Amino acid sequence: MNLEALEGRLLFAIPKKGRLHERCLELLSGADIQFRRHNRLDVCLVKNHPMALVFLPASDIPSFVGKGNVDLGITGHDVILEAQMENHIEEVLRLDFGRCALQVQVPEHGPYQTVEELTGKRIVTSFEVLAGAFFGKLDEQSGRSKADDKTKIEYVGGSVEAACALGLADGIVDLVESGDTMRAAGLHAIATLLNSEAVLIKSRKPAKPDLLPLITLLTSRIAGVVAASKYLVCQYNIERAHLQAAKVITPGRRAPTVSPLEDNGWCAVSVMVEKKTIALTMDELGKLGAADIMIFNIDNCRV
């Protein structure tokens, strides 16, 4: 693909592989961003918008967006901080997937069980910047001013959890999602540096101001897909005497929609409810006397 094909198009960076890739593809589909990616090509044109998708390593996306090489991107909040690009990009939207925690981990039965005990020791990580800043503060607090006394941070690109067992490290700093890999390696977490998730980002100094309306449109669509994944529609009938109590249980994003029924003593309520609370919400409505409680999935929405 030549550069002329990209002229005037919005460039949207997507992780090319890893834990965020598949969820990003689902997000693009939900936002009706239509494309066909040919094998081995990391740039493809979008069919129904003047834009192109650029598939990059997630760790490179903050720099490409912050420097204005691409206009939008999806990556992890942790990656932005590790790349030290937080002053150059704006986190437009948190995407509610790719949740993880960057944690200090040590062998469960090892000699060091606090971060204070780890200062001055060997730490292996893929997050040199964040780990260095974290242990740098601890070194300062413990009076370790000489280079030989400070915590040694060593970079490895993968399989960080094996470092302690191989004798390369006394502790590691690594991302934890479910914790299965950590436990399988005989490790446990003793501190959390930060919690992270996937975010939609744009440059604080956009290189193509004329594309801002398209950025706004795409952001709205993606926000709708994220909301649809988090919420359900709950509909029920309730006696008017209990309506205010029902609104406390189901306040909705802004307010419930209330419609009168032919029975003057009753009304119908339609409201968005978070998926994670839906079972408890139905229980509480049932206790209040609500009837005909029904739940519907949301395919897409605008919020």
C-alpha positions in Angstrom: 0.0 0.0 0.0 1.4 3.4 -1.0 1.3 6.6 1.0 -1.1 8.2 -1.4 -3.8 5.7 -0.4 -3.6 7.1 3.2 -3.8 10.8 2.2 -6.6 12.6 4.1 -7.6 9.5 6.0 -7.8 9.2 9.8 -5.3 6.7 11.1 -6.5 4.4 13.9 -3.8 2.3 15.7 -4.9 -1.2 16.9 -2.8 -3.7 18.9 -1.7 -6.3 16.3 -1.7 -9.2 18.8 -1.8 -10.0 22.5 -4.4 -9.7 25.2 -6.2 -6.6 23.6 -6.3 -7.6 20.0 -9.4 -9.8 19.8 -11.5 -7.5 22.0 -10.5 -4.5 19.8 -11.8 -6.3 16.7 -15.1 -6.9 18.4 -15.2 -3.3 19.3 -14.6 -2.2 15.7 -17.3 -4.5 14.5 -19.8 -3.2 17.0 -19.0 0.4 15.9 -19.6 -0.6 12.2 -16.0 0.0 11.2 -15.8 -2.2 8.1 -12.4 -3.5 6.8 -10.6 -6.4 5.4 -7.1 -7.1 6.5 -4.9 -8.9 4.1 -2.4 -11.4 5.4 0.9 -9.9 6.6 -0.3 -6.4 6.0 -0.4 -4.1 9.1 -2.3 -1.3 7.3 -5.8 -1.7 5.8 -8.3 0.8 4.5 -11.8 1.1 6.1 -14.6 0.7 3.6 -17.2 2.9 5.0 -15.2 5.8 6.5 -12.2 7.9 5.3 -9.8 6.1 7.6 -7.3 3.3 7.8 -6.4 0.9 10.6 -2.8 0.5 11.5 -1.9 -2.7 13.4 1.0 -2.0 15.8 2.5 -3.5 19.0 0.5 -2.2 21.9 3.7 -0.8 23.5 4.3 1.4 20.4 0.9 2.9 20.1 1.3 5.7 22.8 4.3 7.1 21.0 2.7 6.9 17.5 -0.4 8.8 18.8 1.5 11.2 21.1 3.8 12.3 18.3 0.9 12.7 15.8 1.9 9.8 13.5 -1.6 8.3 14.0 -4.8 10.1 15.1 -6.4 7.5 17.4 -5.3 4.4 19.2 -6.3 1.7 21.6 -3.8 0.4 24.1 -3.4 -0.2 27.9 -3.3 2.5 30.5 -0.2 0.8 31.9 1.6 1.0 28.5 1.0 4.8 28.3 2.7 5.3 31.6 5.5 3.0 30.8 6.1 4.9 27.5 6.0 8.2 29.5 3.5 9.6 27.0 0.8 10.7 29.4 1.5 14.4 28.8 1.2 14.0 25.1 -2.0 12.0 24.7 -5.5 12.3 26.0 -7.3 9.2 27.3 -10.7 9.7 25.6 -12.5 6.7 26.9 -12.0 3.7 29.2 -13.1 0.6 27.3 -14.0 -1.8 30.2 -11.8 -4.7 29.0 -8.2 -5.7 29.3 -8.4 -5.2 33.1 -5.2 -6.1 34.9 -2.9 -5.0 37.7 0.8 -4.3 37.6 2.1 -6.0 40.8 5.3 -6.8 42.6 5.5 -10.6 43.0 7.8 -12.8 45.0 8.1 -16.6 45.7 5.5 -17.6 48.2 8.0 -19.2 50.5 10.9 -17.0 49.7 13.0 -14.9 52.1 11.5 -11.5 51.0 7.8 -10.9 51.7 7.5 -7.1 51.7 8.6 -4.5 49.2 10.8 -2.9 51.9 12.7 -6.2 52.1 13.1 -6.3 48.3 14.9 -2.9 48.2 18.5 -3.3 47.1 17.7 -6.7 45.6 17.2 -7.9 42.0 14.0 -7.2 40.1 13.1 -8.5 36.7 10.3 -6.9 34.7 9.1 -5.7 31.3 8.1 -2.4 32.9 11.5 -0.8 33.6 10.2 2.8 33.9 7.3 2.0 36.3 9.3 -0.5 38.3 12.3 1.9 38.4 10.2 4.7 39.7 8.5 2.6 42.3 11.7 1.1 43.7 13.5 4.4 43.3 11.2 5.9 45.9 11.7 3.0 48.2 15.5 3.2 47.8 15.3 6.9 48.7 13.2 6.3 51.7 15.5 3.6 53.0 18.6 5.7 52.5 20.1 3.7 49.6 22.1 6.5 47.8 25.0 4.4 46.5 24.6 2.8 43.1 25.7 -0.6 44.5 23.1 -0.5 47.2 20.1 0.5 45.0 17.5 -2.0 43.7 18.7 -3.6 40.4 16.0 -3.4 37.7 16.6 -5.8 34.8 14.5 -5.9 31.6 13.2 -9.1 30.0 10.7 -9.1 27.1 8.6 -12.1 28.2 8.2 -15.1 30.6 9.0 -12.7 33.5 7.4 -15.1 36.0 10.2 -17.6 35.4 12.9 -15.3 36.5 12.8 -16.1 40.2 12.8 -19.9 39.7 15.8 -19.5 37.3 17.8 -17.5 39.9 17.7 -14.3 37.8 15.7 -12.3 40.3 14.5 -12.0 43.9 11.2 -10.5 42.8 9.4 -9.5 39.6 7.1 -6.7 38.5 4.5 -8.0 36.0 0.9 -7.7 34.9 -1.7 -9.9 36.6 -5.1 -10.7 35.1 -6.6 -13.8 36.6 -3.4 -14.7 38.6 -3.3 -18.2 37.3 0.2 -17.8 35.8 1.5 -16.2 38.9 0.3 -19.0 41.2 1.5 -21.7 38.8 5.0 -20.2 39.1 4.8 -20.3 42.9 4.5 -16.5 43.2 2.2 -14.2 45.1 1.7 -10.4 44.9 2.9 -8.2 47.7 2.2 -4.8 46.2 0.2 -3.2 43.4 1.8 -0.4 41.4 -1.3 0.4 39.4 -4.6 -0.9 37.9 -5.0 -0.8 34.2 -7.5 -1.4 31.4 -7.7 -0.7 27.7 -8.2 2.9 26.7 -9.1 4.9 23.6 -6.5 7.7 23.1 -5.8 10.7 20.9 -3.0 13.2 20.6 -3.2 16.4 22.7 -2.0 18.2 19.6 -3.8 16.6 16.6 -2.0 16.8 13.3 -5.2 16.8 11.3 -7.8 19.2 12.9 -10.2 18.6 10.0 -10.6 15.0 11.2 -11.9 16.0 14.6 -15.6 15.5 13.6 -14.8 11.9 12.6 -12.9 11.4 15.8 -16.0 12.6 17.7 -18.3 10.3 15.7 -16.1 7.2 16.3 -15.7 8.0 20.0 -19.5 8.2 20.3 -19.9 4.9 18.5 -17.3 3.1 20.6 -18.8 4.6 23.8 -22.2 3.1 22.7 -20.6 -0.3 22.2 -18.9 -0.2 25.6 -22.2 0.9 27.3 -24.1 -1.9 25.5 -21.7 -4.5 26.9 -22.1 -3.2 30.4 -25.9 -2.6 30.6 -29.2 -4.5 30.1 -32.7 -3.1 29.7 -34.9 -4.0 32.6 -38.7 -3.6 32.2 -41.3 -4.2 34.9 -44.7 -3.1 36.2 -45.0 -1.5 39.7 -47.8 0.0 41.8 -47.5 3.8 41.8 -47.4 3.7 45.6 -44.0 1.9 45.3 -42.6 3.8 42.3 -40.2 6.1 44.2 -38.8 3.1 46.1 -38.4 1.3 42.7 -36.5 4.3 41.3 -34.0 3.9 44.2 -33.4 0.3 43.1 -33.2 1.1 39.4 -32.1 4.8 39.0 -30.8 4.2 35.4 -28.1 6.2 33.7 -30.1 9.4 33.9 -33.6 8.4 35.0 -36.1 5.6 34.4 -38.8 5.8 31.7 -42.2 5.6 33.4 -45.4 5.0 31.4 -49.0 4.7 32.8 -50.9 1.5 32.5 -54.7 1.2 32.0 -54.9 0.1 35.6 -54.6 3.6 37.2 -52.8 2.1 40.2 -49.9 0.7 38.2 -47.2 2.0 35.8 -44.6 0.4 33.6 -40.9 1.2 34.0 -38.1 0.8 31.5 -34.5 1.4 32.7 -30.9 0.5 32.0 -29.2 -1.6 34.7 -25.6 -2.8 34.9 -25.2 -6.4 34.0 -23.2 -7.2 37.1 -26.0 -6.1 39.4 -29.0 -7.5 37.5 -29.7 -10.6 39.6 -29.7 -8.5 42.8 -31.8 -5.8 41.2 -34.5 -8.3 40.1 -34.5 -9.8 43.6 -35.1 -6.3 45.2 -37.8 -5.4 42.7 -39.6 -8.7 43.4 -39.5 -8.0 47.2 -41.0 -4.6 46.5 -43.9 -6.1 44.6 -42.9 -5.5 41.0 -44.5 -7.8 38.4 -43.6 -8.9 34.9 -39.9 -8.2 35.3 -38.2 -8.7 32.0 -34.5 -8.3 30.9 -33.4 -7.5 27.4 -29.9 -7.4 25.9 -28.6 -4.2 24.2 -26.9 -4.7 20.9 -25.8 -1.1 20.6 -26.7 2.3 22.0 -25.7 5.9 22.2 -25.1 7.3 25.7 
